[in-house]
Amino acid sequence: MMRFVQMSPVSMPAAGVGAFLLVLLCTTAPAPAQPGADLTSFPVLRLEPSARTAALAGAFAAVADGDVNALFYNPAVPGPSTSRHASFSYVNHLSDLNGGSVAYSRTLQGVGVTLSGGLRFMHWGTFEGRDRFGEPTGDFGAGDVVLTTGAARSLGPRVRYGANLHLLYSQIDDVDASALAADLGGVYRVPSRQLAVGLTLRNLGVTLDRYADSSEDLPLDLQLGVSKRLAHLPLLLTVTGYDLTNLSEGVEGGDTVDHVLGHVTFGAELQPGDVLRLRVGYNHRRSRDLALTDRFDLAGLGMGFGITVSALTVDYAYNSWSSLGGLHQFTLRTDLGAW
């Protein structure tokens, strides 16, 4: 029996309405969270998998400094610097929406290959179902899971290449959808200049099962990123061009500048000492998609910090979703080889 979500104020509090709007944004709006993911299902792909990447607004295609969560952005980045590193993330959304991720990487010394694995999940909350006549049919939930495996290796002293394989599963009530996708990536590093350039092709795959007659095709997302750590200032700058296979699409109703900025996301990380890192990022398309008023709005802005003590790092990020609220994300990263 088909169920419908009851949206009346009597049966659903304001927070629940906000949560439902969040699901709608993630399933219909053009890339409000993670750039370049114009998907009609598997909305977990739109969400940043870690607090650090969220604070940097997803500008992570070329960040190759030992963060194992880079595997979700560019499969070529994991290497000896991420070997035996593990990450655990949790994100708190509006109402009772919750999600998280797990990541791990290990370099096989004998063959020079780095293997990576990750899990992303999202529970979209519980909704009240009704049939076509408006009669209650009971509560139901919705959720997504993505299982990722990857491999990378070096091609000379400066170049690395790699690939990821993703198994995606999404469920709403008693119906589900699944897909198989792959990422291909490469990264070029210039250690003397603390510069890295990354290129990745994401979401190359097919849908295995669909929601009824709907389309859940996975679009290609070509990303080109550059990261640079300044020589005389403890500052990392990173920029990523995304959705480069759809340059004709940009910010709806925007001008030329909006369309150009609608394919670029920016991030900066300041390290004033050995312990603390301060981060900020900006995604213009996300800002325009989520802003609900014409006045100044923090939508599209990410910010956060990281604290490192010995082999343990705790990251926090806050991302504004305009008047809908904000997302709080926490990540615990550690080098298991140091314990």
N, C-alpha and C positions, 0 to 999 in steps of 0.2 A: 504494500500500500504506500502511495506517495505521501510524503510528509512535507509540511511547510513550516517555516519558522514564524512563530507568532511574534509580532512586533508591537503590539499594543502596550501603552505605558502601564496598564494594570498588571500585565503578566510579566513584564520585563523591566527592571530598573534602568535608570539612565546609564549606569556603567555597562549594563548588558547591551544596550543599544549601541554604545560606543564600541564595544567589542565586536558586535555584528558588523558595524561599519568598517572596522579594521579588516575583517575577513573579506568584505566586499572590495576594499581597496587592494588587498593582496591578490584577489582573483580576477579583477577587471581593470584596474588602473594601470597605465603604462609605466611600469618600473618605479613604484613609489619608494621602495626600500633598496633592494639590490639592483644596480643599473643593468640594463640590457636584458632583463628577463620578462619579456612580454608573454606571459603564460596565462592560460585559463585554468590550469590546475597546478598541483605541486607548488603552492605559494611559499613553502618553506625555502625554496631557492631564492626568494627575494630578500631574505633576512640575513644580516651579517652574522657569520658563525662565531665570532669572538668579540670581546669588548674592545680590544685594540683596533681591530679592523672597523668596528662600528664607529669608534671615535674619529678615525681617519676617513670616514664616509665611504669606505670601500675602495679607496685608492691604493690598491695593494698588489697590482699585477707585476710590479718590479721590486717589491720589498724583499730582499734576500739577506736578512741579518740574523737568522737562527730561530725565527718564529715558525713553529710547526704548522700554524694555521694558514700559512701561505699555500699549503697544498690545495686548499679550496679555491684559490684564485689562479694559480699557475702551477701545473704539475711538475714543471722543471725545477722549481726553487728548492724543494727538499734535498738535502745533501748531508755531508759530514757534520755541518754546524747544527743540524736539527736531529741528528741521530740520538736515539733514546730520549728524545724530548716528548713530553706528554702534555695535553691541554684538556681542561674540563671547563665548559662554559654553561651559564644559565642566564636566560633573559626573561624578564617580567614585563608582560604587555598589559594592555588595558583589561579591566575586569579580571577573569580567571584564565586568561590566555598565558600559557607558559611553554618554554622551549629550551633547547640547549644543544650542545655539541660535544663530541669527544674526538681527539686527534692524537695520532702517534706516528713516529717515524723511526726507522732503523736502517743504518747503512751496513750492507754485507761487504765486509772488508775484502774477502777473497775475489769477488767479481766486480767490485766498485759500483754496485747498484744500490740505490736507496729505495726501500719499500715504505709506503705510507698507507695509513688507513684512517678513516674517519666516519663518524655517525652524526647526522643532524636530525633533530626531531622537533615537532611542534604540535601541541594540543590546542585546538582552537576554541575550547570551551564547550559548555553544554547548552543546548537550545531546546525550546519547547516545540514539539511537533504537532501539527494539526492536519487532518485530511482535507479534501476539497470542500467539505461541508462545514469546516470550522470546528470539528470535534477533536478534542485532545487525543493524541495517539501515544503520548509519553515523551520523555526527554530523550535526546540523542546527542552524540558528540561528533567531532570531526578532528582529524589529525593527519600529519604527514611524517614520513620517515625517508631519509636518504642514506644509503650505505655506499661508502666510497673506498676504493682501493686504487693505489697509484704506484708508479715506478719512475725513477729518474736516474740519469747517469751523465757524466761529463763527456764533452767532446773537445778535448784540448784544455788548456789552463783557464780559459775565460768563458767557455760556452757550456751550458747544460741543456738537456732536452728531456722531456718526460710526457707521460700520458696518465690520465685518470679514467676509471670506469665507475659509473654510478648506477645503482639500482634504486629506483624511486617508487614509493608506494604512498597512495593517498586514499583516505576513507572518509566518507560522509554517511553517517547512519549505517545502513547495511549495504551500501554500494561502494565500489572502490575503483581505482585507476592505478596503473603502473606503467613504468617506462624504463628503458635502458639507454643510457647516454654516456658520452665520452668527452674528455677534454684533451687537447693537444697543446703543448707549450714549449717555449724556449726562453732562455735568459742569457744575456751577455753582460759580463761584469768587468769593470776596470778597477781593480782594488786600489791602485795608486791614486785614483781620483775619487774613490768611494762612490762610484757611479754604477748603476745597473739599469739595463733596458730589458723589459720583458714583453713577450708577444704570446698571446694565448687565444685559442679557438675553443669556445665553450658550448655545451649543450648540443653536441652533434649526436643525434640519436633518434630513436623511434618509440612511439607509444605502443605498449603491449596490450593494455586494456583501457577502455575509455569509460567516462561517465555517460551512460546511455548513448545518445547520438551526438554528443558534444565533441568538439575538437580540442585535443590537448597536445597538439604538435609542439615539439621543442624547437624553438628558433635558434639559429646560429647567433653567437655573440662574439664578435672579434674584438679583442681588447689589446691596446698598446699602452704600456706604462713605462715611466721613467722615475727613478728615485735617486736622490743625491744627498749625501751627508756633507755639510759644509766643512771646509778645512779649518777655519778659525772661529767657528761658532758651533756649539753642541746642538745642532739643529738638523733634522732630517726632513727634507721636502720630497713629496711624492705626488705625482699626477698620473691619472689613468684616463685614456680615451676609450670609451665603451660604446657598444651597439654600433660599431663601425660598419657593419653590413647593412645598416638601415639609415644611412646618412640623410635620406630624404625625410625621415621622421624626426621630430624633435619635440619642443614644448608646444602643446596645443594652444593656438591663438597667440603665440609669441612672435617677436620680430627676429631679424637675422642673428642678432647677438644671442637671444634666447636659444635659438636652434643650435648655434655653435656650442654655447655653454651647456646645452642639454645633452651633449655627448662627452663631457669632461667632468671629472670629479677630482677634488684637491684634498691634500692632507699635510699636516705638519706636526712634528714631534720634537719637543725641546727636552734636552737632558741636562738639567743644571748640576747634577751630581751623579754619583754611582748608584743611588737608591731610587730617585724620583724621576719620572718622565711625565711631561704634560703634553696633551694631544688636542688637536682641533681639526675638523674636516668640514667640507662643504660640497653638497650635491645640488646643483641648480635645478635640475629637472625634478628632483624630489621636492625641492622647495616650492616650485610652481604647482606641482600636482597636489600637494597637501595643504598649502596655504588656503584658509577658508575666508580670509578677508583681504582687503587691499592695503591695510596698514602694515607696519613693520611686523614681521613674523619670523620666529626662530626655526620654522620648518625647514628641513634640509641641512641644518647645522648639527654636527656631532662634536662632542667634547668629552674629555675623560683624562684619566691618569693611570700610571702604573707604578707600583712599588716593588722593588727587587731587594730581597734579603737572601744572601748566599745563593742557593740554586733554586729559590722559589720566587715567583713573580705573581702578584695579584693585580689584575687590571679591572678598571671600572669605566663604563661609558654611559652617557646620556644622549639620546637622540630625540629631538622634538618632533611630534606629530601634530603641530599646530594646536588648536583648541581641543582636539581629541585627547591630548595628554602627551606623555613622553614615555620612552622605553628605557628601562634601567637594565644594564647588562654587566655581568660579572664573569671573570675568567681567572682560573688558577692554572699557571704554567710552571713546569718544573723540568729540570734535567735529571732524569732517573739515574744516569751514570755517575752523578756527583754524590749520591747518597750512599 
